[in-house]
Amino acid sequence: MSGRREGDAGAPLLEARGLTKRFGSVVANEDVSLQLRRGEVLGLLGENGAGKSTLVKMLFGLHRPDSGEIRVGGEVVRLRSPRDAIGMGIGMVHQHFQLVPVMTVAENVVLGAEPTRHRFVDRRRAAAEVQELSERFGLAVDPDAVVEDLPIGAQQRVEIIKALYRGAEILILDEPSAVLTPEETDELLRVVAELAAGGVGIVFITHKLREVMDAADRVVVLRDGRVVGEVAPGDTDEAGLAALMVGRSVVLRIDKQPARPGGTVLEIRGLEVDDDRGRRAVQGFDLEVRAGEIVGVAGVQGNGQRELAEAICGMRPRSGGCVLLREHDVTRLGARAIHDLGVAHIPEDRNKHGLVGSYSVADDLVLNRFDEPGFARWGRRERAAVRRWAEQLIIEFDVRTPGVEAPADSLSGGNQQKLIVARELSRESVLVVAAQPTRGVDVGSIEFIHRQLVAARDRGAAVLVISAELEELLAVSDRIAVMRSGCVAAMFDAGSVTSEAIGLVMGGAAGH
């Protein structure tokens, strides 16, 4: 491994020159060039499949470019592995954290680079060094806390401290807010500003336009693997960035006709649900969702939203209360039975509950219909029919994939999400339960998914959208319920409420 080089003090911290990367016949990046300077936040935008992940994997030594060069401090470097990148002062915080849940913060931070004393790991020194980094960069964490007990936002801070502990002067943040609440996202943006003020250069990859407008000094936009623009946030707006990403104007808040609600489809009375540790997460929850309306559920993460969605869809036992679907009690039914009654479910965790990653795109698109007539006959899969159906849906829902036989886990996160949306919304349903439906999805796909949810409403389905994104709930909902401490703290008309009013109730103010 090469040691870190001093380089030219006036040169960019990190520079890519003409990077090209192909996977077979697919060109992931073509002639990509960019620069990052000390103390700068460089926003990297692009649709799912635009080449962002491939680019940063080359910058972190996970992929080798087919052509072009990478420079650190003005000198050309060959990054054959992440170890090489770390040795050059490059750190990366992945979208899915690389932490050992049962270990402490300090143990995670120093893992593989432990300070020693008399040939033993010096735990006291490790904790002290983590505390010092935490205080220097405003990254509030307890070195002795066990990682699995920390909220997601704190776990992310641990990942950042891990990179800083290894001497990172260049920090790549890959979709850093994809799993954060709005409050945690605001805290992240504060941390990013603090890091940049301390001289760290940051590559900030995100789908969220507000974040890049707030955090970045410059923004580089990728489309189809190429750089299509570079702009300062002060010289554009969110609509301009969205158009640059997608290549067309994008409606950031869709126009929809007023709801025309019908009869009650979903009725929840006094629902009680426990979390994975046996603690009551949903308690005394009451809600009605009618045909032809979208009801949004807002709330700070950890107030029972995940348990609520899973209980409605039969994935989690209910400890009390009842769930009625078109006046029929489905409280004791399992997931398959509830699905068969016409309930579509877009789950919060797409990898755990939405897809089988090793299955093909075609097989995942019939995952909950594989035995239905048309897809199976006499107990055998009708492969040609499944393939035709998959080819139709990937066009209709704009799923970017090399083909219907490609494994689902080879797709980008946003395209995996569109795959789930295609499967769930391509059948007629009486109820759609959508939990975090646009998490990790680019702005063009967000617009598309929102239109699909509104279209389901207009076809007469009852739609329940659970989201940490207040702007999303305000965009698609007709009514918004605020969930706090496991129950409904307030109900608002989405057309006449502000995000500030909802945020106050989320934070503990009296409900309405």
ZIMO-V221516 format. One record per residue. N is the residue number from 1. RES is the residue in one letter. NEAR is the number of other C-alpha atoms within 10 Angstrom. Layout:
# ZIMO-V221516
n:N res:RES near:NEAR
n:N res:RES near:NEAR
This chain:
# ZIMO-V221516
n:1 res:M near:13
n:2 res:S near:13
n:3 res:G near:11
n:4 res:R near:17
n:5 res:R near:14
n:6 res:E near:11
n:7 res:G near:15
n:8 res:D near:12
n:9 res:A near:10
n:10 res:G near:10
n:11 res:A near:17
n:12 res:P near:19
n:13 res:L near:26
n:14 res:L near:25
n:15 res:E near:21
n:16 res:A near:20
n:17 res:R near:16
n:18 res:G near:17
n:19 res:L near:22
n:20 res:T near:23
n:21 res:K near:23
n:22 res:R near:14
n:23 res:F near:9
n:24 res:G near:7
n:25 res:S near:6
n:26 res:V near:10
n:27 res:V near:14
n:28 res:A near:20
n:29 res:N near:26
n:30 res:E near:20
n:31 res:D near:15
n:32 res:V near:20
n:33 res:S near:18
n:34 res:L near:17
n:35 res:Q near:15
n:36 res:L near:21
n:37 res:R near:19
n:38 res:R near:21
n:39 res:G near:20
n:40 res:E near:23
n:41 res:V near:26
n:42 res:L near:24
n:43 res:G near:26
n:44 res:L near:25
n:45 res:L near:30
n:46 res:G near:29
n:47 res:E near:24
n:48 res:N near:25
n:49 res:G near:22
n:50 res:A near:22
n:51 res:G near:24
n:52 res:K near:24
n:53 res:S near:18
n:54 res:T near:21
n:55 res:L near:25
n:56 res:V near:19
n:57 res:K near:17
n:58 res:M near:23
n:59 res:L near:29
n:60 res:F near:24
n:61 res:G near:19
n:62 res:L near:18
n:63 res:H near:17
n:64 res:R near:21
n:65 res:P near:22
n:66 res:D near:13
n:67 res:S near:13
n:68 res:G near:16
n:69 res:E near:22
n:70 res:I near:21
n:71 res:R near:19
n:72 res:V near:26
n:73 res:G near:22
n:74 res:G near:18
n:75 res:E near:17
n:76 res:V near:15
n:77 res:V near:17
n:78 res:R near:17
n:79 res:L near:24
n:80 res:R near:15
n:81 res:S near:17
n:82 res:P near:19
n:83 res:R near:16
n:84 res:D near:20
n:85 res:A near:27
n:86 res:I near:24
n:87 res:G near:18
n:88 res:M near:24
n:89 res:G near:21
n:90 res:I near:28
n:91 res:G near:29
n:92 res:M near:25
n:93 res:V near:21
n:94 res:H near:15
n:95 res:Q near:16
n:96 res:H near:12
n:97 res:F near:13
n:98 res:Q near:13
n:99 res:L near:20
n:100 res:V near:14
n:101 res:P near:14
n:102 res:V near:13
n:103 res:M near:16
n:104 res:T near:19
n:105 res:V near:30
n:106 res:A near:28
n:107 res:E near:24
n:108 res:N near:22
n:109 res:V near:26
n:110 res:V near:21
n:111 res:L near:14
n:112 res:G near:8
n:113 res:A near:12
n:114 res:E near:17
n:115 res:P near:16
n:116 res:T near:12
n:117 res:R near:10
n:118 res:H near:6
n:119 res:R near:7
n:120 res:F near:9
n:121 res:V near:15
n:122 res:D near:13
n:123 res:R near:17
n:124 res:R near:12
n:125 res:R near:15
n:126 res:A near:23
n:127 res:A near:19
n:128 res:A near:13
n:129 res:E near:18
n:130 res:V near:26
n:131 res:Q near:19
n:132 res:E near:13
n:133 res:L near:18
n:134 res:S near:20
n:135 res:E near:12
n:136 res:R near:13
n:137 res:F near:18
n:138 res:G near:16
n:139 res:L near:24
n:140 res:A near:15
n:141 res:V near:20
n:142 res:D near:18
n:143 res:P near:22
n:144 res:D near:16
n:145 res:A near:15
n:146 res:V near:18
n:147 res:V near:23
n:148 res:E near:15
n:149 res:D near:12
n:150 res:L near:16
n:151 res:P near:13
n:152 res:I near:18
n:153 res:G near:18
n:154 res:A near:20
n:155 res:Q near:21
n:156 res:Q near:26
n:157 res:R near:20
n:158 res:V near:29
n:159 res:E near:21
n:160 res:I near:26
n:161 res:I near:27
n:162 res:K near:24
n:163 res:A near:22
n:164 res:L near:24
n:165 res:Y near:17
n:166 res:R near:16
n:167 res:G near:16
n:168 res:A near:22
n:169 res:E near:23
n:170 res:I near:29
n:171 res:L near:24
n:172 res:I near:25
n:173 res:L near:22
n:174 res:D near:20
n:175 res:E near:20
n:176 res:P near:23
n:177 res:S near:25
n:178 res:A near:17
n:179 res:V near:19
n:180 res:L near:21
n:181 res:T near:20
n:182 res:P near:17
n:183 res:E near:14
n:184 res:E near:19
n:185 res:T near:17
n:186 res:D near:15
n:187 res:E near:17
n:188 res:L near:22
n:189 res:L near:18
n:190 res:R near:15
n:191 res:V near:18
n:192 res:V near:25
n:193 res:A near:19
n:194 res:E near:17
n:195 res:L near:24
n:196 res:A near:20
n:197 res:A near:15
n:198 res:G near:14
n:199 res:G near:14
n:200 res:V near:22
n:201 res:G near:26
n:202 res:I near:29
n:203 res:V near:24
n:204 res:F near:22
n:205 res:I near:25
n:206 res:T near:24
n:207 res:H near:26
n:208 res:K near:18
n:209 res:L near:19
n:210 res:R near:11
n:211 res:E near:18
n:212 res:V near:24
n:213 res:M near:19
n:214 res:D near:14
n:215 res:A near:22
n:216 res:A near:23
n:217 res:D near:16
n:218 res:R near:19
n:219 res:V near:23
n:220 res:V near:24
n:221 res:V near:23
n:222 res:L near:25
n:223 res:R near:21
n:224 res:D near:19
n:225 res:G near:24
n:226 res:R near:22
n:227 res:V near:22
n:228 res:V near:15
n:229 res:G near:14
n:230 res:E near:17
n:231 res:V near:14
n:232 res:A near:15
n:233 res:P near:20
n:234 res:G near:11
n:235 res:D near:8
n:236 res:T near:11
n:237 res:D near:13
n:238 res:E near:16
n:239 res:A near:14
n:240 res:G near:14
n:241 res:L near:26
n:242 res:A near:25
n:243 res:A near:15
n:244 res:L near:21
n:245 res:M near:27
n:246 res:V near:20
n:247 res:G near:12
n:248 res:R near:11
n:249 res:S near:14
n:250 res:V near:21
n:251 res:V near:15
n:252 res:L near:17
n:253 res:R near:14
n:254 res:I near:14
n:255 res:D near:11
n:256 res:K near:14
n:257 res:Q near:8
n:258 res:P near:11
n:259 res:A near:17
n:260 res:R near:13
n:261 res:P near:18
n:262 res:G near:14
n:263 res:G near:13
n:264 res:T near:17
n:265 res:V near:20
n:266 res:L near:22
n:267 res:E near:18
n:268 res:I near:19
n:269 res:R near:15
n:270 res:G near:16
n:271 res:L near:23
n:272 res:E near:22
n:273 res:V near:26
n:274 res:D near:21
n:275 res:D near:16
n:276 res:D near:10
n:277 res:R near:7
n:278 res:G near:8
n:279 res:R near:9
n:280 res:R near:16
n:281 res:A near:22
n:282 res:V near:28
n:283 res:Q near:21
n:284 res:G near:16
n:285 res:F near:21
n:286 res:D near:15
n:287 res:L near:16
n:288 res:E near:15
n:289 res:V near:24
n:290 res:R near:24
n:291 res:A near:24
n:292 res:G near:26
n:293 res:E near:26
n:294 res:I near:29
n:295 res:V near:26
n:296 res:G near:28
n:297 res:V near:22
n:298 res:A near:29
n:299 res:G near:28
n:300 res:V near:23
n:301 res:Q near:21
n:302 res:G near:16
n:303 res:N near:19
n:304 res:G near:23
n:305 res:Q near:26
n:306 res:R near:21
n:307 res:E near:24
n:308 res:L near:26
n:309 res:A near:22
n:310 res:E near:20
n:311 res:A near:25
n:312 res:I near:27
n:313 res:C near:25
n:314 res:G near:20
n:315 res:M near:17
n:316 res:R near:20
n:317 res:P near:18
n:318 res:R near:21
n:319 res:S near:15
n:320 res:G near:16
n:321 res:G near:16
n:322 res:C near:19
n:323 res:V near:26
n:324 res:L near:17
n:325 res:L near:21
n:326 res:R near:17
n:327 res:E near:11
n:328 res:H near:11
n:329 res:D near:13
n:330 res:V near:18
n:331 res:T near:22
n:332 res:R near:15
n:333 res:L near:17
n:334 res:G near:16
n:335 res:A near:17
n:336 res:R near:13
n:337 res:A near:14
n:338 res:I near:19
n:339 res:H near:18
n:340 res:D near:12
n:341 res:L near:14
n:342 res:G near:16
n:343 res:V near:24
n:344 res:A near:25
n:345 res:H near:27
n:346 res:I near:24
n:347 res:P near:24
n:348 res:E near:21
n:349 res:D near:15
n:350 res:R near:20
n:351 res:N near:15
n:352 res:K near:10
n:353 res:H near:12
n:354 res:G near:21
n:355 res:L near:23
n:356 res:V near:17
n:357 res:G near:17
n:358 res:S near:13
n:359 res:Y near:16
n:360 res:S near:18
n:361 res:V near:31
n:362 res:A near:25
n:363 res:D near:23
n:364 res:D near:24
n:365 res:L near:28
n:366 res:V near:18
n:367 res:L near:17
n:368 res:N near:15
n:369 res:R near:17
n:370 res:F near:18
n:371 res:D near:16
n:372 res:E near:12
n:373 res:P near:12
n:374 res:G near:13
n:375 res:F near:19
n:376 res:A near:16
n:377 res:R near:11
n:378 res:W near:8
n:379 res:G near:11
n:380 res:R near:10
n:381 res:R near:16
n:382 res:E near:16
n:383 res:R near:13
n:384 res:A near:10
n:385 res:A near:14
n:386 res:V near:20
n:387 res:R near:20
n:388 res:R near:12
n:389 res:W near:17
n:390 res:A near:24
n:391 res:E near:17
n:392 res:Q near:12
n:393 res:L near:20
n:394 res:I near:22
n:395 res:I near:11
n:396 res:E near:11
n:397 res:F near:20
n:398 res:D near:15
n:399 res:V near:27
n:400 res:R near:17
n:401 res:T near:19
n:402 res:P near:12
n:403 res:G near:15
n:404 res:V near:22
n:405 res:E near:14
n:406 res:A near:16
n:407 res:P near:19
n:408 res:A near:25
n:409 res:D near:17
n:410 res:S near:15
n:411 res:L near:20
n:412 res:S near:20
n:413 res:G near:19
n:414 res:G near:21
n:415 res:N near:26
n:416 res:Q near:27
n:417 res:Q near:26
n:418 res:K near:25
n:419 res:L near:28
n:420 res:I near:23
n:421 res:V near:25
n:422 res:A near:23
n:423 res:R near:23
n:424 res:E near:23
n:425 res:L near:19
n:426 res:S near:16
n:427 res:R near:13
n:428 res:E near:15
n:429 res:S near:21
n:430 res:V near:23
n:431 res:L near:27
n:432 res:V near:24
n:433 res:V near:23
n:434 res:A near:22
n:435 res:A near:25
n:436 res:Q near:20
n:437 res:P near:26
n:438 res:T near:25
n:439 res:R near:22
n:440 res:G near:25
n:441 res:V near:25
n:442 res:D near:25
n:443 res:V near:25
n:444 res:G near:22
n:445 res:S near:22
n:446 res:I near:23
n:447 res:E near:18
n:448 res:F near:18
n:449 res:I near:21
n:450 res:H near:21
n:451 res:R near:16
n:452 res:Q near:17
n:453 res:L near:24
n:454 res:V near:23
n:455 res:A near:15
n:456 res:A near:25
n:457 res:R near:24
n:458 res:D near:20
n:459 res:R near:14
n:460 res:G near:22
n:461 res:A near:27
n:462 res:A near:29
n:463 res:V near:30
n:464 res:L near:27
n:465 res:V near:24
n:466 res:I near:27
n:467 res:S near:25
n:468 res:A near:22
n:469 res:E near:18
n:470 res:L near:20
n:471 res:E near:13
n:472 res:E near:22
n:473 res:L near:24
n:474 res:L near:22
n:475 res:A near:17
n:476 res:V near:24
n:477 res:S near:25
n:478 res:D near:23
n:479 res:R near:22
n:480 res:I near:26
n:481 res:A near:23
n:482 res:V near:23
n:483 res:M near:25
n:484 res:R near:25
n:485 res:S near:20
n:486 res:G near:24
n:487 res:C near:23
n:488 res:V near:20
n:489 res:A near:19
n:490 res:A near:18
n:491 res:M near:19
n:492 res:F near:19
n:493 res:D near:14
n:494 res:A near:21
n:495 res:G near:14
n:496 res:S near:9
n:497 res:V near:13
n:498 res:T near:14
n:499 res:S near:13
n:500 res:E near:10
n:501 res:A near:13
n:502 res:I near:24
n:503 res:G near:18
n:504 res:L near:12
n:505 res:V near:20
n:506 res:M near:22
n:507 res:G near:12
n:508 res:G near:11
n:509 res:A near:13
n:510 res:A near:10
n:511 res:G near:16
n:512 res:H near:11
